[in-house]
Amino acid sequence: MNKCYSHRLAAATLLPTLGHASDKPRNPVTSTMRFNSFSRWPKLVVFFAAIAVSNLVEAPAAEQKPSIPIIVKDTTTYYWQIVLAGARKAGRDLNVNVPQLGAQSESDINGQISILENVVSEKPAAIVIAPTQFKALGKPIDEAAKNVKIIGIDSAADSKAFTSFLTTDNVQGGRIAADALAAAITAKYGKPEGQVALITSIPGVGSLDQRGKGFKEEIAAKYPGLKLVADKVADGMPTTGLNIMTDLITANPDLRGVFASNLTMAQGAGQAIAENKVNDKIMLIGFDSDDKTVKLLADGNIKALVVQDPFRMGYAGIKTALAASKGEKVPENVDTGANLITKENMNSERSKELLTPDVKK
């Protein structure tokens, strides 16, 4: 109970008993005065009680913020920490409580589903979620949307229940990667010709499937001299990306280029390129960035990174969710952009902003 309310209520309860403790005969005059005085007690009690109840009701309402949880795929990786940093900034700017939730691995699909179900039961103003897997998250999002507005970010799910969806155009991101790989191979070998490979982190992830689609379509449409000789799928772990890349180097001595379609695969593949000292032979294009991939880029083991704007994604996700929770009209789809960063442009202001955002704020 509100302290001010309890103190005032106690005072209001005790006030009418004052002046009655004595059994002495009453002086008519003073009795009349007392009567007139006590005739005002009911009004005073109502007055103080009204103030107390007003304080009890209004104080929490003034302090209460709307709650908009954000559920990411993996709270431990740098990319998702940038997304969460953007969401936190939006929470501060918009006076919104933003619980930051997610599994410990992108492969923990059931973990994310459980988090979503628990969050819905807490009746938030809205929910922002980056689905881990296209098929598996479809029905849980459908069910959640019956009770609360759902804003999707980053990856799609098999659901039409999203109020709004904010993501990189991942098909276009794959095309950008294909063009970058062709350019790197041309710079080294004179023509965009030779064997290339694709490494995907986890099967069935909407954003990764779309990147692979864009990459393959661009290669087929624009670079007939490039032959896709391997299309590998891992388990989300950088060490698996390292092993796959090492095997590709051994099994394909004529390999000229590789697209690693997410951060963890770029980390592992880049490490394999460095360890085998083949950065002058095999051109590697990665997707997303962290300290490891930025160093691999600077050292020439990665030739280019296709970088999203995860900070914007987190910030705009919360902002859109707040607007939707108020009944405001929001866009169904928002493209948050993709950027190509090479060793030549990595020190530009925009590149630094994308590569090294402050995730501690």
C-alpha positions as CSV (number, residue, x, y, z in Angstrom):
1,M,0.0,0.0,0.0
2,N,1.1,3.5,-0.7
3,K,2.7,4.9,2.5
4,C,1.0,8.3,2.2
5,Y,-2.3,6.6,1.7
6,S,-1.9,4.3,4.8
7,H,-0.9,7.2,7.1
8,R,-3.7,9.5,6.0
9,L,-6.2,6.7,6.3
10,A,-5.1,6.0,9.8
11,A,-5.4,9.6,10.7
12,A,-8.8,9.8,9.2
13,T,-9.9,6.8,11.2
14,L,-8.6,8.2,14.5
15,L,-9.8,11.8,14.2
16,P,-13.5,11.3,15.2
17,T,-12.5,9.7,18.5
18,L,-10.5,12.7,19.8
19,G,-12.1,14.6,22.7
20,H,-14.3,11.7,23.9
21,A,-11.9,10.1,26.3
22,S,-13.0,12.2,29.4
23,D,-16.1,11.3,31.5
24,K,-16.4,14.7,33.1
25,P,-19.6,16.7,32.8
26,R,-19.7,18.8,29.8
27,N,-20.0,22.6,29.9
28,P,-23.0,23.5,27.8
29,V,-21.1,26.1,26.0
30,T,-18.1,24.0,25.3
31,S,-20.4,21.1,24.4
32,T,-22.1,23.2,21.8
33,M,-18.7,24.3,20.5
34,R,-17.6,20.7,20.4
35,F,-20.8,19.7,18.6
36,N,-20.3,22.3,16.0
37,S,-16.7,21.3,15.6
38,F,-17.5,17.6,15.4
39,S,-20.3,18.2,13.0
40,R,-17.6,19.1,10.5
41,W,-15.7,15.8,11.0
42,P,-17.6,13.8,8.4
43,K,-16.7,16.3,5.7
44,L,-13.1,16.3,6.8
45,V,-12.9,12.5,6.8
46,V,-14.3,12.4,3.3
47,F,-11.9,15.2,2.2
48,F,-8.8,13.3,3.5
49,A,-10.0,10.0,2.3
50,A,-10.5,11.4,-1.2
51,I,-7.0,12.8,-1.2
52,A,-5.6,9.4,-0.1
53,V,-7.5,7.4,-2.7
54,S,-6.4,10.0,-5.4
55,N,-2.8,9.5,-4.4
56,L,-3.2,5.7,-4.4
57,V,-4.6,5.6,-7.9
58,E,-2.7,8.4,-9.6
59,A,0.8,7.8,-8.4
60,P,1.3,4.4,-9.9
61,A,-0.4,5.5,-13.2
62,A,2.0,8.4,-13.5
63,E,5.0,6.0,-13.1
64,Q,3.7,3.2,-15.3
65,K,5.4,2.7,-18.7
66,P,4.1,0.5,-21.5
67,S,6.1,-2.8,-21.7
68,I,7.3,-3.9,-25.1
69,P,9.6,-7.0,-24.9
70,I,12.0,-7.7,-27.7
71,I,12.8,-11.4,-28.4
72,V,16.0,-12.0,-30.5
73,K,17.4,-15.2,-31.8
74,D,20.5,-15.3,-29.7
75,T,21.4,-12.8,-26.9
76,T,25.1,-13.8,-26.9
77,T,26.2,-12.8,-30.4
78,Y,27.4,-9.3,-31.4
79,Y,24.8,-8.8,-34.1
80,W,21.9,-9.3,-31.7
81,Q,23.6,-7.2,-29.0
82,I,23.5,-4.3,-31.5
83,V,19.8,-5.0,-32.1
84,L,19.2,-4.9,-28.3
85,A,21.2,-1.7,-28.0
86,G,18.9,0.0,-30.6
87,A,15.9,-1.3,-28.7
88,R,17.2,0.1,-25.4
89,K,17.8,3.5,-26.9
90,A,14.2,3.5,-28.2
91,G,13.0,2.6,-24.8
92,R,14.8,5.5,-23.2
93,D,13.7,8.0,-25.9
94,L,10.1,6.9,-25.9
95,N,9.7,6.1,-22.2
96,V,9.0,2.4,-22.8
97,N,10.0,-0.5,-20.7
98,V,11.9,-2.9,-23.0
99,P,12.6,-6.4,-21.6
100,Q,15.4,-8.0,-23.6
101,L,14.9,-11.7,-24.2
102,G,16.1,-14.5,-26.4
103,A,17.7,-17.9,-26.4
104,Q,21.4,-18.6,-26.0
105,S,21.7,-20.0,-29.5
106,E,20.0,-19.5,-32.8
107,S,19.4,-23.2,-33.0
108,D,17.3,-23.2,-29.8
109,I,14.0,-22.9,-31.6
110,N,11.9,-24.4,-28.8
111,G,13.5,-22.0,-26.4
112,Q,12.3,-19.0,-28.3
113,I,8.8,-20.4,-28.6
114,S,8.6,-20.9,-24.8
115,I,9.9,-17.3,-24.3
116,L,7.2,-16.0,-26.7
117,E,4.4,-17.9,-24.9
118,N,5.5,-16.7,-21.5
119,V,5.7,-13.1,-22.7
120,V,2.2,-13.2,-24.1
121,S,0.8,-14.3,-20.8
122,E,2.2,-11.1,-19.2
123,K,0.0,-9.0,-21.4
124,P,2.6,-6.5,-22.8
125,A,1.6,-3.5,-25.0
126,A,3.2,-5.2,-28.0
127,I,6.0,-7.7,-28.8
128,V,9.0,-7.4,-31.1
129,I,10.4,-10.7,-32.3
130,A,13.1,-12.0,-34.7
131,P,11.9,-15.5,-35.5
132,T,14.6,-18.2,-35.4
133,Q,12.9,-20.5,-37.9
134,F,10.4,-19.9,-40.6
135,K,8.1,-22.9,-40.2
136,A,8.4,-23.6,-36.5
137,L,7.5,-20.0,-35.4
138,G,4.5,-19.6,-37.7
139,K,1.8,-21.1,-35.5
140,P,3.2,-19.7,-32.2
141,I,3.2,-16.2,-33.7
142,D,-0.4,-16.7,-35.1
143,E,-1.5,-17.6,-31.5
144,A,0.4,-14.7,-29.9
145,A,-1.2,-12.2,-32.3
146,K,-4.6,-13.1,-31.1
147,N,-3.8,-11.3,-27.9
148,V,-1.1,-8.7,-28.7
149,K,0.4,-6.8,-31.6
150,I,3.4,-8.6,-33.1
151,I,6.2,-6.7,-34.8
152,G,8.7,-8.9,-36.8
153,I,12.3,-8.0,-37.4
154,D,15.2,-9.5,-39.3
155,S,13.7,-12.9,-40.4
156,A,10.3,-14.0,-41.6
157,A,8.0,-16.6,-40.2
158,D,5.2,-18.7,-41.7
159,S,2.6,-16.3,-40.5
160,K,0.5,-13.4,-41.8
161,A,-0.2,-12.1,-38.3
162,F,2.6,-9.6,-38.1
163,T,1.3,-6.0,-37.7
164,S,4.5,-4.8,-39.3
165,F,7.8,-6.4,-40.4
166,L,11.2,-4.6,-40.4
167,T,14.0,-6.4,-42.1
168,T,16.9,-6.2,-44.5
169,D,15.9,-7.1,-48.1
170,N,17.9,-10.4,-47.8
171,V,17.4,-11.4,-51.4
172,Q,19.0,-8.1,-52.4
173,G,21.7,-8.7,-49.7
174,G,22.5,-12.0,-51.5
175,R,22.7,-10.2,-54.8
176,I,25.1,-7.6,-53.3
177,A,27.3,-10.5,-52.1
178,A,27.3,-12.1,-55.5
179,D,28.3,-8.9,-57.2
180,A,31.1,-8.3,-54.6
181,L,32.4,-11.9,-55.1
182,A,32.4,-11.5,-58.8
183,A,34.3,-8.2,-58.5
184,A,36.9,-9.7,-56.1
185,I,37.5,-12.7,-58.4
186,T,37.8,-10.3,-61.4
187,A,40.3,-8.2,-59.6
188,K,42.4,-11.2,-58.9
189,Y,41.9,-13.4,-62.0
190,G,40.9,-10.8,-64.7
191,K,37.4,-12.3,-65.3
192,P,34.5,-13.4,-63.1
193,E,35.1,-17.1,-63.8
194,G,35.8,-20.2,-61.7
195,Q,34.4,-22.3,-58.9
196,V,32.5,-20.7,-56.0
197,A,30.7,-22.1,-53.0
198,L,28.0,-21.0,-50.5
199,I,28.0,-21.7,-46.8
200,T,24.7,-21.3,-44.9
201,S,24.5,-21.3,-41.1
202,I,21.3,-23.1,-40.3
203,P,18.6,-24.7,-42.5
204,G,15.1,-23.3,-42.8
205,V,16.0,-19.7,-41.5
206,G,14.0,-17.2,-43.7
207,S,16.7,-14.6,-43.9
208,L,19.4,-17.1,-44.8
209,D,17.3,-18.8,-47.4
210,Q,16.6,-15.5,-49.0
211,R,20.3,-14.5,-49.0
212,G,21.1,-17.8,-50.7
213,K,18.3,-17.3,-53.2
214,G,19.5,-13.8,-54.2
215,F,23.1,-15.0,-54.4
216,K,22.3,-18.0,-56.7
217,E,20.0,-15.9,-58.9
218,E,22.5,-13.2,-59.4
219,I,25.3,-15.6,-60.2
220,A,23.1,-17.4,-62.8
221,A,21.8,-14.2,-64.3
222,K,25.0,-12.1,-64.5
223,Y,28.0,-14.3,-64.2
224,P,27.8,-17.5,-66.3
225,G,31.5,-18.1,-65.8
226,L,31.0,-18.7,-62.1
227,K,30.1,-22.3,-61.2
228,L,28.5,-23.1,-57.8
229,V,30.3,-26.3,-56.9
230,A,29.2,-26.6,-53.2
231,D,26.2,-25.4,-51.2
232,K,26.9,-26.3,-47.5
233,V,24.6,-26.0,-44.5
234,A,26.0,-25.9,-41.0
235,D,24.6,-25.9,-37.4
236,G,25.1,-22.3,-36.5
237,M,28.5,-22.7,-34.8
238,P,31.7,-20.9,-36.0
239,T,33.8,-24.1,-35.5
240,T,31.5,-25.9,-38.0
241,G,32.0,-23.0,-40.5
242,L,35.8,-23.4,-40.0
243,N,35.6,-27.2,-40.7
244,I,33.4,-26.8,-43.7
245,M,35.7,-24.1,-45.2
246,T,38.8,-26.3,-44.5
247,D,37.2,-29.2,-46.2
248,L,36.3,-27.0,-49.2
249,I,39.9,-25.9,-49.5
250,T,41.1,-29.5,-49.6
251,A,38.3,-30.9,-51.8
252,N,38.3,-28.1,-54.4
253,P,41.8,-27.0,-55.3
254,D,40.4,-24.7,-58.0
255,L,38.0,-22.9,-55.7
256,R,38.1,-19.1,-56.3
257,G,35.3,-17.7,-54.1
258,V,32.9,-18.3,-51.2
259,F,29.9,-16.5,-49.8
260,A,29.4,-17.2,-46.0
261,S,25.9,-16.0,-45.5
262,N,25.9,-15.0,-41.8
263,L,28.2,-13.8,-39.1
264,T,29.1,-17.1,-37.5
265,M,29.9,-18.7,-40.9
266,A,32.0,-15.7,-41.9
267,Q,34.0,-16.0,-38.7
268,G,34.7,-19.7,-39.2
269,A,35.4,-19.5,-42.9
270,G,37.6,-16.4,-42.4
271,Q,39.6,-18.2,-39.8
272,A,40.1,-21.2,-42.2
273,I,41.3,-18.9,-45.0
274,A,43.8,-17.3,-42.6
275,E,45.1,-20.6,-41.2
276,N,45.5,-22.1,-44.6
277,K,47.1,-18.9,-46.0
278,V,44.8,-18.8,-49.1
279,N,43.5,-15.3,-48.9
280,D,45.3,-14.4,-52.2
281,K,43.6,-17.4,-53.9
282,I,40.1,-17.7,-52.5
283,M,37.9,-14.6,-52.2
284,L,35.6,-14.7,-49.2
285,I,32.5,-12.5,-48.8
286,G,30.8,-12.5,-45.4
287,F,27.5,-11.2,-44.0
288,D,27.3,-9.0,-40.9
289,S,30.2,-8.0,-38.7
290,D,31.9,-8.1,-35.3
291,D,35.4,-7.5,-34.0
292,K,36.6,-10.8,-35.5
293,T,35.3,-10.3,-39.0
294,V,36.4,-6.7,-39.1
295,K,39.9,-7.8,-38.3
296,L,39.7,-10.5,-41.0
297,L,38.5,-7.8,-43.4
298,A,41.4,-5.5,-42.5
299,D,43.9,-8.4,-42.9
300,G,42.5,-9.3,-46.3
301,N,41.2,-12.8,-45.3
302,I,37.6,-11.5,-46.0
303,K,37.3,-9.4,-49.1
304,A,34.0,-7.7,-48.3
305,L,31.2,-7.8,-45.7
306,V,27.5,-7.2,-46.5
307,V,26.4,-5.3,-43.4
308,Q,22.9,-4.7,-42.2
309,D,21.8,-1.9,-39.8
310,P,20.8,-3.9,-36.7
311,F,20.8,-0.8,-34.4
312,R,18.2,0.8,-36.6
313,M,16.2,-2.5,-36.7
314,G,16.0,-2.7,-32.9
315,Y,15.2,1.0,-32.5
316,A,12.6,1.1,-35.2
317,G,11.1,-2.2,-34.0
318,I,10.3,-0.7,-30.6
319,K,9.1,2.6,-32.1
320,T,6.8,0.8,-34.5
321,A,5.5,-1.5,-31.8
322,L,4.6,1.5,-29.6
323,A,2.7,3.2,-32.4
324,A,0.8,0.0,-33.2
325,S,-0.1,-0.5,-29.5
326,K,-1.8,2.9,-29.6
327,G,-3.8,2.0,-32.6
328,E,-1.8,4.1,-35.0
329,K,-1.3,3.0,-38.6
330,V,2.1,1.5,-39.3
331,P,3.7,0.3,-42.5
332,E,3.4,-3.4,-43.2
333,N,7.0,-3.7,-44.4
334,V,10.1,-1.6,-43.8
335,D,13.5,-2.3,-45.5
336,T,16.2,-1.3,-43.1
337,G,19.0,-1.5,-45.7
338,A,22.2,-3.4,-46.6
339,N,25.7,-2.0,-47.2
340,L,28.8,-3.3,-48.8
341,I,32.0,-2.7,-46.8
342,T,35.5,-3.4,-48.2
343,K,39.0,-2.8,-46.9
344,E,39.0,0.3,-49.0
345,N,35.9,2.0,-47.5
346,M,35.9,0.4,-44.0
347,N,37.3,3.6,-42.4
348,S,34.6,5.9,-43.7
349,E,32.3,7.5,-41.1
350,R,29.3,5.5,-42.2
351,S,31.3,2.2,-42.2
352,K,32.5,2.9,-38.7
353,E,29.0,3.6,-37.6
354,L,27.8,0.3,-38.9
355,L,30.9,-1.8,-38.0
356,T,31.5,-0.6,-34.4
357,P,28.3,0.7,-32.8
358,D,28.3,1.2,-29.0
359,V,26.4,-1.8,-27.7
360,K,26.9,-0.8,-24.0
361,K,24.6,2.2,-24.0
